[in-house]
């Protein structure tokens, strides 16, 4: 089944890796005693014969346990991989790690879009991840089925979503690592756009947010990464919104301000023109630009991440874009861990678009000039490899243009959803 979006959602996307001791020593009493007892017989040999120095005893040194490898893709929590990942001997590649996620979700909603159900059950992840983390030549392969639920847009079941987006092999790349600071990835990559990740298990929340819906998810190309001390930099030449035309340049710069705080700036833009149009490649967004700035604070059980985002689509008469349009948005994401098993995450966001129907501006939200805000709350429980989490979300749209809203007739200004997701992550 090929998915065709209604006009009001033609520019919506269901899209989307971020990323520091000193030792001292001194003489203790045992060492001083040993030095004195060794030197003392030279000064007083008779006494030395009567009092033989005792041999020093040495406690056996237990080496620290090997730390778990840093596996991809990146996970912001609250879910996490097995601390003892499964692996097999990969010969010249070193250990080959096998991980994955198998999960399903249930969803209920009001003001459903045409083709949606009021309630449904679906596969959210059925993915296996095979990767290496050692040596000059490494690889990463992620294969299987998935669905990516996004606020304020139709829900597409996994069997349709996979076929109309990134296929059963959504991410796969070769990684060249000439040094510990530098690596280059070539293949199907996670996008550098935006502050949220692609799949449900990677994020605080089950659904992706309104701001995420402006970004790409997966793209093809080459990406160079550098990290040293508190600085990390990534630059990529890709096909943007999965267009097969390599005219997108994107990058991020990250800086660890302290052990608890880090900031990231990202920028991406199409430096050419792409006429392709499909579910994964919206013509308008694929000919635009996107910028974001995020701050992440980790302090004990708390993780807080506010970020702002700006998108711009320039006028292009060849593509039928009669007037430029922009989006301005901000979001606050947070998570509190009550213990190792239970946590509560939340997200609040607001986004506004510019332009009007009269000036020919494209729709980037719920019609030109519309705006929206959302609230999402997600409690999570994970014990070992098993997890279950629920979610409640609400979207409110404003200045909605007729025919670009929510619901069966595209005339609704809000939507409420309840979700539950359960499965294993290993």
Buried (B, 14 or more C-beta within 10 A) or exposed (E): EEBEBBEBBBBBBBBBBBEEEEEEEEEEEEEEEBEEBEEBBEEEEEEBEEEEEEEEEEEEEEEEEEEEBEBBBEBBBBBEBBEEBEBEEBEEBBBBBBBBBBBBBBBBBEBBBEBBEEEBEBBBBBBBBBBBBEEEEBBBBBBBBBBBBBBBBBBBBBEBBBBBBBEEEBBBBBBEBEEEEBBBBBBBBBBBBBBBBBBBBBBBBBBBBBBBBBBBBBBBBBBBBBBEEEEBBBBBBBBBBBBEBBBBBBBBBBBBEEEEBBBBEBBBBBEEEBEBEBBBBBBBBBBBBBBBBBBBBBEEEEBBBBBBBBBBBBEBEEBEBEBBBBBBBBBEBBBBBEEEEBBBBBBBBBBBBBBBBEEBBBBBBBBBBBBBBBBBBBBBBBEEEEBBBBBEBBBBBBBBBEBBBBBEEBBBBBBEBBBBBBBBBB
